[in-house]
């Protein structure tokens, strides 16, 4: 039973990798957008920061789930 919990925690931790990939994509696309339209830098930056916050929160949820599976269950 403990092995299944560890396996589930490892799979849940993969959500953190997805968040990292998402943040990288958001940053890259924001740089491209600013390079194409420099006068919209403020709007692009604020949207980028909001999107990064959402991606980071989903990564933290995945991390919390994996930690709960390891220590609580």
TORZALO-547003 format. One record per residue: x, y, z of N, C-alpha, C, O in turn; residue number from 1. Coordinates in Angstrom, 1 decimal, decimal comma. Layout:
BEGIN
    n.X    n.Y    n.Z   ca.X   ca.Y   ca.Z    c.X    c.Y    c.Z    o.X    o.Y    o.Z resi
      X      Y      Z      X      Y      Z      X      Y      Z      X      Y      Z  NUM
...
This chain:
BEGIN
    n.X    n.Y    n.Z   ca.X   ca.Y   ca.Z    c.X    c.Y    c.Z    o.X    o.Y    o.Z resi
    0,8   -1,2    0,0    0,0    0,0    0,0    0,9    1,3    0,0    0,5    2,2   -0,7    1
    2,0    1,2    0,7    2,9    2,4    0,8    3,5    2,7   -0,6    3,7    3,8   -1,0    2
    3,8    1,6   -1,3    4,3    1,8   -2,7    3,4    2,5   -3,6    3,8    3,3   -4,4    3
    2,1    2,2   -3,5    1,1    2,8   -4,3    1,0    4,3   -4,0    0,8    5,2   -4,8    4
    1,1    4,6   -2,7    1,0    6,0   -2,3    2,2    6,8   -2,8    2,1    7,9   -3,3    5
    3,4    6,2   -2,8    4,6    6,8   -3,3    4,5    7,0   -4,8    4,9    8,1   -5,4    6
    3,9    6,0   -5,5    3,7    6,2   -6,9    2,7    7,3   -7,3    2,9    8,1   -8,2    7
    1,6    7,3   -6,5    0,7    8,4   -6,7    1,3    9,8   -6,4    1,0   10,7   -7,1    8
    2,1    9,9   -5,4    2,8   11,1   -5,1    3,7   11,6   -6,2    3,8   12,7   -6,5    9
    4,4   10,6   -6,8    5,3   10,9   -7,9    4,6   11,4   -9,1    5,0   12,3   -9,8   10
    3,4   10,7   -9,4    2,6   11,2  -10,5    2,0   12,6  -10,3    2,0   13,4  -11,2   11
    1,6   12,8   -9,0    1,1   14,1   -8,7    2,1   15,2   -8,8    1,9   16,4   -9,2   12
    3,4   14,9   -8,5    4,5   15,8   -8,6    4,8   16,2  -10,0    5,4   17,2  -10,3   13
    4,4   15,4  -11,0    4,6   15,7  -12,4    3,9   17,0  -12,8    4,2   17,6  -13,8   14
    2,8   17,3  -12,0    2,1   18,6  -12,3    3,0   19,8  -12,1    2,8   20,8  -12,8   15
    4,0   19,7  -11,3    5,0   20,8  -11,1    5,8   21,0  -12,4    6,1   22,2  -12,8   16
    6,1   20,0  -13,1    6,8   20,1  -14,4    6,0   20,8  -15,4    6,5   21,6  -16,2   17
    4,7   20,5  -15,4    3,8   21,1  -16,4    3,7   22,6  -16,1    3,7   23,4  -17,0   18
    3,7   23,0  -14,8    3,7   24,4  -14,5    4,9   25,1  -14,9    4,9   26,3  -15,4   19
    6,1   24,5  -14,8    7,3   25,0  -15,2    7,4   25,2  -16,7    7,9   26,3  -17,2   20
    6,9   24,3  -17,5    6,8   24,4  -18,9    5,9   25,5  -19,3    6,2   26,3  -20,2   21
    4,8   25,6  -18,6    3,8   26,7  -18,9    4,4   28,1  -18,7    4,2   29,0  -19,4   22
    5,1   28,2  -17,6    5,7   29,5  -17,2    6,8   29,9  -18,3    6,9   31,0  -18,7   23
    7,5   28,9  -18,7    8,5   29,2  -19,8    7,9   29,6  -21,1    8,3   30,5  -21,7   24
    6,8   29,0  -21,4    6,0   29,4  -22,6    5,5   30,8  -22,5    5,5   31,6  -23,5   25
    4,9   31,1  -21,4    4,3   32,4  -21,1    5,4   33,5  -21,3    5,2   34,5  -21,9   26
    6,6   33,2  -20,6    7,7   34,2  -20,7    8,2   34,4  -22,1    8,4   35,5  -22,6   27
    8,3   33,3  -22,9    8,8   33,4  -24,2    7,9   34,1  -25,1    8,3   35,0  -26,0   28
    6,6   33,8  -25,0    5,6   34,5  -25,9    5,5   36,0  -25,5    5,2   36,8  -26,4   29
    5,6   36,3  -24,2    5,6   37,7  -23,8    6,7   38,5  -24,4    6,6   39,6  -24,8   30
    7,9   37,9  -24,4    9,1   38,6  -25,0    8,8   38,8  -26,5    9,2   39,8  -27,0   31
    8,3   37,8  -27,2    8,0   37,9  -28,6    7,0   39,0  -28,8    7,1   39,8  -29,8   32
    5,9   39,1  -28,0    4,9   40,1  -28,1    5,5   41,5  -27,9    5,1   42,4  -28,6   33
    6,3   41,7  -26,9    6,9   43,0  -26,7    7,9   43,4  -27,8    7,9   44,5  -28,1   34
    8,6   42,4  -28,4    9,4   42,7  -29,5    8,6   43,2  -30,7    9,1   44,0  -31,5   35
    7,5   42,6  -30,9    6,6   43,0  -32,0    5,9   44,3  -31,8    5,7   45,1  -32,8   36
    5,5   44,6  -30,6    4,7   45,8  -30,3    5,2   46,4  -28,9    4,6   46,2  -27,9   37
    6,3   47,1  -29,0    6,9   47,7  -27,7    6,0   48,6  -27,0    6,1   48,7  -25,8   38
    5,1   49,3  -27,7    4,3   50,3  -27,0    3,2   49,6  -26,1    2,6   50,3  -25,3   39
    3,0   48,3  -26,3    2,1   47,6  -25,4    2,7   46,8  -24,3    2,2   45,9  -23,7   40
    4,0   47,3  -24,0    4,7   46,5  -22,9    4,0   46,4  -21,6    4,0   45,4  -21,0   41
    3,4   47,5  -21,1    2,7   47,5  -19,8    1,6   46,5  -19,8    1,4   45,7  -18,9   42
    0,8   46,5  -20,9   -0,4   45,6  -20,9    0,1   44,1  -21,0   -0,5   43,3  -20,3   43
    1,1   43,9  -21,8    1,6   42,5  -22,0    2,2   42,0  -20,7    2,0   40,9  -20,3   44
    3,0   42,9  -20,0    3,6   42,5  -18,7    2,6   42,2  -17,7    2,8   41,2  -16,9   45
    1,6   43,0  -17,5    0,6   42,7  -16,5   -0,2   41,4  -16,8   -0,5   40,6  -15,9   46
   -0,5   41,2  -18,0   -1,2   39,9  -18,4   -0,2   38,7  -18,2   -0,7   37,7  -17,7   47
    1,1   38,9  -18,5    2,0   37,9  -18,3    2,2   37,5  -16,8    2,2   36,3  -16,4   48
    2,2   38,5  -15,9    2,4   38,2  -14,5    1,1   37,5  -14,0    1,3   36,6  -13,1   49
   -0,1   37,9  -14,4   -1,3   37,2  -14,0   -1,3   35,8  -14,5   -1,7   34,9  -13,7   50
   -0,9   35,5  -15,7   -0,8   34,2  -16,2    0,2   33,3  -15,5    0,0   32,1  -15,2   51
    1,3   33,9  -15,2    2,4   33,2  -14,4    1,9   32,8  -13,0    2,1   31,7  -12,5   52
    1,1   33,7  -12,4    0,6   33,4  -11,1   -0,4   32,2  -11,1   -0,3   31,4  -10,3   53
   -1,2   32,2  -12,2   -2,2   31,0  -12,3   -1,4   29,7  -12,5   -1,7   28,7  -11,9   54
   -0,4   29,8  -13,4    0,4   28,6  -13,6    1,2   28,1  -12,4    1,3   26,9  -12,1   55
    1,6   29,1  -11,6    2,4   28,7  -10,4    1,5   28,1   -9,3    1,8   27,2   -8,6   56
    0,3   28,6   -9,2   -0,7   28,1   -8,2   -1,1   26,7   -8,6   -1,2   25,8   -7,7   57
   -1,3   26,4   -9,8   -1,6   25,0  -10,2   -0,4   24,1   -9,9   -0,6   22,9   -9,5   58
    0,8   24,5  -10,1    2,0   23,7   -9,7    2,0   23,5   -8,2    2,3   22,4   -7,7   59
    1,7   24,6   -7,4    1,7   24,4   -6,0    0,7   23,4   -5,5    0,9   22,7   -4,6   60
   -0,5   23,5   -6,2   -1,6   22,5   -5,8   -1,1   21,1   -6,0   -1,3   20,2   -5,2   61
   -0,4   20,8   -7,1    0,1   19,5   -7,4    1,2   19,1   -6,4    1,2   18,0   -5,9   62
    2,0   20,0   -6,0    3,0   19,8   -5,0    2,4   19,4   -3,6    2,8   18,5   -2,9   63
    1,4   20,2   -3,2    0,7   20,0   -2,0    0,0   18,6   -2,0    0,1   17,9   -1,0   64
   -0,6   18,2   -3,1   -1,2   16,9   -3,2   -0,2   15,8   -3,0   -0,5   14,8   -2,3   65
    0,9   15,9   -3,6    2,0   14,9   -3,5    2,5   14,8   -2,1    2,8   13,7   -1,6   66
    2,7   16,0   -1,5    3,2   15,9   -0,1    2,1   15,3    0,9    2,5   14,6    1,8   67
    0,9   15,7    0,6   -0,2   15,1    1,5   -0,3   13,6    1,3   -0,5   12,8    2,2   68
   -0,1   13,1    0,1   -0,1   11,7   -0,2    1,1   11,0    0,6    0,9    9,8    1,1   69
    2,2   11,6    0,7    3,3   11,0    1,3    3,2   11,0    2,8    3,4   10,0    3,5   70
    2,8   12,1    3,4    2,9   12,3    4,9    1,6   12,1    5,6    1,6   11,7    6,8   71
    0,4   12,3    5,0   -0,8   12,2    5,7   -1,5   10,8    5,5   -2,0   10,3    6,5   72
   -1,5   10,3    4,3   -2,2    9,1    4,0   -1,5    7,9    4,6   -1,9    6,7    4,5   73
